[in-house]
Every structure is written in C-alpha cells, then in structure tokens.
Amino acid sequence: MMRRRACSLPGCGFDYETNVGSARSYGLEIEMKYKPVSTILLGFSGGYTQATLTSDVASLGAHSGDPIQGVPKYNASFTAQYNFDLSGDLYGFARGAVRWVGSSHGTLV
C-alpha cells in the first residue's frame, strides 16, 4: 500500500504531497456499552494502532519501520447519556463525552 506524505519545500514554507513507499498498519479496537438503569447509558471505546513504513525512502530520509505520520498509537473515549421524558410523546436526553488521542508523529523525518 502506498502512503502519501505532506513535505515542506525548503526555504519557502509550502507543503506538497508525495508517495513514501509501502506501509503496514494493524491494530485492535474495543467498544463496550453498559446500561445500569433504564435512563442511563455508559460507553467506553479504545484502540491501538501500529502503522509503520515497510520500505526505505532515501530521498526523504525515511526508513523501514518508521511510524506513519498522523497515526496515534492509542485512543480512548468515554460517553454518558441520560434519557428522560418531556411530555406525552416527547423525549429528551443529555449526553457528555470525553475523548483522548495519544501522540503521533507530525512528519516522517
């Protein structure tokens, strides 16, 4: 699989896209929901991703095994929702969420 990368042109501050060879990505995701009572729904999700180059790109100084830019290794989220009756056939809910995304590499070099 070919990966594209944004590169900076030296001295002018502009970016451009270029192919950086082949890459491999694999990981694991999990999602759980729990309803402790009929009006409350809790949720958790998390993931792990391993994304690396599988070939060298000498022109960019990138090597096989280097991480792919912009792909965090870990992420997680927690949600909570409260459902309630308003009147008649009208229903409402209040929802909150917290999301965490781990660090990622901004460039290959």
N, C-alpha and C positions, 0 to 999 in steps of 0.2 A: 504494500500500500504506500503510495506517495504522500508525503506530508508537505504542506506549504508553510512558509515562514515569512514573516514580515522582517525585512532587513533595512537598516539605515544606510543611506548613501553618505559616505564620508564628507564632512565639511559643509553639507547643505541642509541637514536635518529632515530630509524627506524619507519616507519609507516606501518599499516596494515589496512585492510578493515573489517568492521563488521556491522551486521544489528543493527538498532537502533529502531525497533518497527514500528508503523504506523504513517502516516503523512497526512496532508490535505494541498492542495495548490489550490488557486483560484486567479483570478485577472482580469485585463482589459487591452486590447491593442487597440491603435488607430493609424491609418495611414492616412495622407492626402497628396495629390499632387495638385499643382497649376501651371498652365501654363499661365503666364501673357502676353507673346508674343510667337510666334511660335518657337523661338530658345532657350527659357529658360524654364526649368522645375525645380520647387522647391518642396521639400518634407519635411514632418515632421512626425515623429513617436514617440510614447511614450508608456510606460507601467507601470502597478502597479501589484505587486505580493505579496500575503500574503501566506507564506509557514511555517507551524508550525507542531511540533510533536503532536500527539493525544494520546500518551501513555507515561508513565514513563519508563526510562531505568536506574534503580538504579545503575547498575554496572558501568555506565559511568557518573553518576550524572546528567543525562538529565531528564527533566520533561515535562509533557504535557504542550503545549503552548510555549515551547522554539522554537526559529526560526531555520529553516534548514540552515546548513552551505552552504556558497557559492551562496545563492539566494538573489540577491539585491531586495529591496522593490520597487525601482523606476529606470527607464531608459528612455533615450530620444535620438533622433538623428535628425539632420537637414542636408539635402543634396541640392546641387545646380548643375545643369548641363546646359552647353551652347553647342548647336549643330550648326555646320557650314558646308558649302560646301567647298570641297578642289578643285576639278576639275572634270568635267564630271560626272561619276557615283560614285565618291569617296566622302565620308562624314567623318567628324571628330567630336569629342566632347571633352570638358574639364569638369571634374567633381570634386567636392570637397565635403567633408563630415566632420561633427563634431558629435562625439558620447559621451554621458555621461552615466555612470553607477554608481548608488548610492552605498553606502557602504553595505557590507554584513558581516556576521559572519564567521570567519575562522574555528571555532570549536564550538561544542555544549556546551562545559563546559568552 
